[in-house]
Amino acid sequence: MAKWQNDAMLDAGLAYISSNSTAEWACSGQPANYAGIDAMALASAVPVFEANTDGDVSGRKLPVSGLVDIPVFATDSATHIVLSSADTLLYVTTCTPQELTIGNTVVIPTWDIEIADVTP
């Protein structure tokens, strides 16, 4: 028997992220938990999500809209983008490393969270 899953299951996982995310952070590393964000955070803003769509290869994806002119509050190299609720680390991904300087602003381009279909 082949493997299969319904897109509604994938959409539910993506909806959890979009419904619970209250902050999008540019960080200098990968935090292990919510408390770890403080030591690595360089800039933050409220995330904006687009509607779920078919994934680029398979499955489903959640586009995270780009953000501009986010104030930078610490100097370091941004290497990760983090989504969190008010008290929970929800999602971490890497980004193209960029040196950020306190007092400047940063642009986070649109990016996707994608959950692939199971493979047979």
BANUSE-73318 format. One record per atom (N, C-alpha, C, CB): residue in one letter; x, y, z. Coordinates in pm, whole numbers, padded with zeros to 5 digits, always signed. Glycine has a CB too. Layout:
% residues N
aXYZ/...
***
This chain:
% residues 120
m+00084-00117+00000/m+00000+00000+00000/m+00089+00124+00000/m-00096-00001+00121/a+00058+00224-00081/a+00135+00347-00090/a+00106+00436+00031/a+00102+00422-00220/k+00197+00530+00056/k+00177+00629+00163/k+00102+00748+00106/k+00314+00674+00225/w+00021+00814+00191/w-00058+00929+00147/w-00104+01006+00268/w-00179+00885+00062/q-00122+01137+00253/q-00187+01215+00357/q-00273+01323+00292/q-00083+01278+00453/n-00373+01367+00365/n-00465+01469+00317/n-00403+01607+00337/n-00601+01458+00390/d-00421+01697+00240/d-00368+01833+00253/d-00422+01905+00376/d-00400+01913+00128/a-00541+01870+00421/a-00600+01935+00539/a-00513+01913+00663/a-00742+01881+00564/m-00447+01797+00672/m-00358+01769+00784/m-00238+01864+00779/m-00312+01621+00782/l-00180+01882+00661/l-00066+01972+00647/l-00108+02116+00675/l-00005+01960+00506/d-00224+02156+00623/d-00275+02291+00646/d-00297+02319+00794/d-00405+02313+00570/a-00341+02217+00868/a-00364+02235+01012/a-00233+02266+01085/a-00429+02108+01072/g-00126+02199+01047/g+00004+02227+01108/g+00052+02368+01076/g+00107+02126+01061/l+00034+02409+00951/l+00073+02545+00911/l-00016+02649+00978/l+00065+02560+00759/a-00145+02618+00993/a-00237+02711+01061/a-00198+02730+01206/a-00382+02660+01051/y-00146+02626+01271/y-00101+02639+01409/y+00009+02744+01419/y-00051+02503+01462/i+00103+02739+01326/i+00212+02836+01326/i+00158+02978+01302/i+00317+02800+01219/s+00076+02995+01198/s+00027+03129+01165/s-00067+03184+01272/s-00044+03128+01031/s-00145+03100+01336/s-00239+03145+01439/s-00172+03181+01571/s-00343+03038+01464/n-00057+03122+01598/n+00008+03141+01727/n+00132+03230+01725/n+00045+03009+01783/s+00182+03261+01607/s+00303+03344+01598/s+00271+03490+01626/s+00368+03330+01459/t+00340+03547+01722/t+00322+03688+01756/t+00448+03771+01728/t+00283+03703+01902/a+00562+03703+01701/a+00686+03774+01673/a+00770+03696+01573/a+00766+03796+01803/e+00836+03772+01485/e+00934+03719+01390/e+01066+03786+01425/e+00892+03744+01238/w+01167+03706+01453/w+01296+03756+01502/w+01407+03729+01402/w+01329+03691+01637/a+01498+03822+01387/a+01626+03798+01322/a+01723+03768+01435/a+01674+03922+01232/c+01787+03650+01431/c+01872+03606+01541/c+02013+03571+01492/c+01811+03485+01610/s+02109+03577+01585/s+02248+03547+01553/s+02281+03399+01566/s+02339+03627+01643/g+02184+03317+01597/g+02204+03173+01610/g+02069+03105+01625/g+02295+03140+01729/q+02072+02976+01649/q+01948+02899+01666/q+01917+02880+01812/q+01959+02763+01596/p+01814+02948+01862/p+01777+02927+02002/p+01721+02787+02023/p+01675+03033+02047/a+01749+02730+02139/a+01700+02596+02171/a+01559+02598+02227/a+01793+02528+02270/n+01518+02715+02279/n+01386+02729+02338/n+01350+02878+02340/n+01382+02668+02483/y+01233+02909+02390/y+01188+03048+02391/y+01282+03138+02471/y+01046+03058+02448/a+01326+03092+02585/a+01416+03173+02669/a+01546+03206+02597/a+01445+03101+02799/g+01589+03119+02506/g+01713+03140+02434/g+01707+03249+02329/g+01753+03014+02370/i+01588+03294+02293/i+01575+03399+02192/i+01643+03527+02239/i+01426+03427+02160/d+01626+03565+02365/d+01680+03691+02416/d+01829+03708+02391/d+01655+03701+02564/a+01906+03603+02408/a+02052+03611+02393/a+02096+03625+02247/a+02116+03488+02454/m+02006+03593+02152/m+02043+03593+02011/m+01965+03692+01926/m+02023+03456+01955/a+01865+03757+01982/a+01777+03845+01905/a+01848+03974+01863/a+01652+03878+01986/l+01831+04009+01736/l+01890+04131+01682/l+01783+04231+01638/l+01982+04097+01565/a+01667+04180+01596/a+01556+04263+01548/a+01429+04179+01556/a+01580+04315+01401/s+01315+04246+01569/s+01189+04171+01571/s+01075+04257+01520/s+01158+04120+01712/a+00972+04188+01471/a+00851+04252+01421/a+00737+04152+01431/a+00870+04302+01273/v+00617+04199+01404/v+00500+04111+01403/v+00494+04044+01265/v+00366+04190+01434/p+00489+03911+01258/p+00487+03844+01129/p+00352+03860+01059/p+00518+03697+01146/v+00358+03854+00926/v+00238+03860+00843/v+00240+03735+00754/v+00231+03993+00756/f+00129+03662+00753/f+00121+03538+00679/f+00025+03551+00562/f+00079+03424+00769/e+00056+03482+00454/e-00032+03474+00340/e-00109+03342+00350/e+00048+03485+00205/a-00198+03317+00256/a-00277+03194+00257/a-00190+03073+00219/a-00397+03206+00160/n-00221+02958+00277/n-00153+02834+00241/n-00175+02807+00093/n-00204+02715+00326/t-00073+02750+00030/t-00081+02712-00111/t-00012+02578-00130/t-00018+02822-00204/d-00019+02525-00253/d+00055+02403-00283/d+00205+02430-00267/d+00023+02353-00427/g+00276+02330-00218/g+00420+02344-00202/g+00491+02354-00336/g+00475+02227-00124/d+00615+02401-00334/d+00692+02415-00458/d+00719+02280-00523/d+00824+02485-00430/v+00743+02178-00442/v+00770+02044-00494/v+00652+01951-00467/v+00899+01986-00431/s+00601+01955-00346/s+00486+01874-00307/s+00429+01931-00178/s+00525+01723-00289/g+00326+01872-00126/g+00272+01913+00003/g+00209+02051+00000/g+00379+01911+00105/r+00226+02124+00111/r+00166+02256+00128/r+00269+02353+00183/r+00042+02249+00221/k+00249+02482+00158/k+00340+02581+00212/k+00263+02701+00266/k+00440+02626+00106/l+00325+02767+00363/l+00273+02887+00426/l+00371+03000+00395/l+00254+02868+00581/p+00336+03092+00306/p+00424+03206+00280/p+00422+03304+00398/p+00383+03278+00150/v+00541+03348+00438/v+00556+03449+00542/v+00596+03577+00468/v+00664+03407+00653/s+00511+03678+00475/s+00534+03802+00400/s+00662+03871+00443/s+00416+03896+00417/g+00724+03938+00347/g+00843+04016+00376/g+00812+04134+00466/g+00907+04063+00247/l+00910+04174+00544/l+00897+04288+00635/l+01009+04386+00606/l+00900+04242+00785/v+00979+04515+00608/v+01080+04617+00578/v+01096+04712+00696/v+01043+04695+00452/d+01212+04775+00700/d+01242+04878+00800/d+01222+04831+00944/d+01157+05000+00775/i+01268+04710+00974/i+01261+04658+01111/i+01379+04716+01189/i+01263+04499+01112/p+01353+04784+01299/p+01464+04841+01378/p+01556+04732+01435/p+01408+04926+01491/v+01685+04753+01420/v+01786+04661+01474/v+01824+04710+01613/v+01913+04651+01380/f+01816+04621+01714/f+01845+04662+01851/f+01971+04597+01908/f+01728+04629+01939/a+02047+04521+01827/a+02174+04462+01869/a+02261+04440+01745/a+02151+04327+01946/t+02392+04445+01763/t+02486+04429+01653/t+02542+04287+01652/t+02601+04532+01663/d+02528+04219+01537/d+02584+04084+01518/d+02543+04039+01379/d+02532+03983+01630/s+02577+03918+01343/s+02539+03861+01214/s+02409+03781+01228/s+02652+03771+01158/a+02307+03820+01153/a+02181+03745+01153/a+02200+03619+01070/a+02062+03831+01097/t+02171+03504+01129/t+02186+03376+01061/t+02058+03292+01063/t+02298+03297+01123/h+01962+03332+01147/h+01838+03256+01163/h+01718+03350+01173/h+01845+03168+01288/i+01605+03302+01124/i+01477+03370+01142/i+01392+03280+01231/i+01405+03400+01003/v+01331+03340+01332/v+01259+03266+01435/v+01116+03319+01445/v+01332+03277+01572/l+01021+03228+01458/l+00883+03264+01489/l+00852+03215+01630/l+00784+03203+01384/s+00784+03302+01706/s+00746+03262+01842/s+00609+03317+01876/s+00850+03311+01943/s+00550+03254+01977/s+00431+03311+02041/s+00484+03397+02155/s+00329+03197+02092/a+00398+03438+02244/a+00442+03520+02358/a+00529+03442+02455/a+00322+03574+02431/d+00529+03307+02446/d+00608+03229+02541/d+00661+03097+02487/d+00525+03202+02661/t+00650+03076+02353/t+00691+02947+02296/t+00767+02967+02165/t+00569+02858+02273/l+00879+02899+02151/l+00951+02894+02025/l+00871+02804+01930/l+01097+02840+02044/l+00832+02858+01813/l+00745+02782+01722/l+00816+02730+01598/l+00630+02868+01680/y+00908+02809+01541/y+00970+02768+01415/y+01102+02843+01399/y+00876+02795+01293/v+01205+02773+01351/v+01336+02833+01326/v+01383+02790+01188/v+01440+02793+01436/t+01437+02885+01112/t+01497+02852+00983/t+01625+02934+00967/t+01398+02880+00865/t+01709+02893+00875/t+01831+02970+00848/t+01799+03079+00746/t+01945+02877+00796/c+01888+03178+00740/c+01877+03283+00639/c+02017+03313+00587/c+01810+03412+00697/t+02025+03385+00479/t+02154+03429+00429/t+02217+03519+00535/t+02140+03503+00290/p+02336+03486+00584/p+02396+03568+00689/p+02408+03715+00647/p+02534+03514+00726/q+02373+03802+00741/q+02379+03946+00715/q+02423+04017+00842/q+02241+04000+00666/e+02523+04104+00829/e+02570+04182+00943/e+02467+04291+00973/e+02710+04243+00916/l+02420+04295+01097/l+02325+04397+01140/l+02393+04486+01244/l+02196+04333+01197/t+02359+04614+01239/t+02417+04711+01331/t+02308+04784+01405/t+02506+04811+01255/i+02323+04792+01536/i+02225+04859+01620/i+02196+05000+01566/i+02274+04865+01767/g+02069+05036+01565/g+02028+05167+01517/g+01989+05169+01370/g+02138+05264+01541/n+02029+05068+01295/n+01990+05058+01154/n+01857+04983+01144/n+02101+04986+01070/t+01815+04956+01021/t+01697+04875+00998/t+01735+04756+00910/t+01582+04959+00932/v+01649+04656+00909/v+01673+04537+00827/v+01545+04502+00752/v+01719+04418+00915/v+01563+04437+00638/v+01453+04384+00558/v+01459+04233+00566/v+01460+04434+00409/i+01346+04170+00599/i+01336+04024+00593/i+01248+03995+00472/i+01277+03961+00727/p+01303+03932+00367/p+01222+03905+00248/p+01117+03796+00274/p+01313+03863+00132/t+01022+03786+00183/t+00921+03680+00191/t+00991+03544+00190/t+00818+03690+00073/w+00941+03455+00273/w+00995+03318+00278/w+00881+03222+00306/w+01106+03305+00387/d+00906+03093+00291/d+00801+02992+00304/d+00836+02888+00410/d+00778+02924+00171/i+00731+02841+00476/i+00741+02720+00559/i+00669+02613+00477/i+00676+02738+00706/e+00740+02506+00444/e+00682+02405+00355/e+00686+02268+00422/e+00757+02402+00220/i+00574+02199+00414/i+00565+02061+00461/i+00541+01974+00338/i+00449+02042+00569/a+00635+01885+00310/a+00628+01802+00191/a+00530+01685+00209/a+00768+01749+00156/d+00481+01633+00099/d+00401+01511+00101/d+00491+01394+00143/d+00337+01483-00039/v+00429+01291+00198/v+00505+01170+00228/v+00551+01107+00098/v+00419+01069+00311/t+00660+01034+00104/t+00709+00968-00017/t+00670+00820-00009/t+00864+00985-00032/p+00629+00764-00122/p+00588+00624-00123/p+00703+00530-00095/p+00526+00590-00257/
***
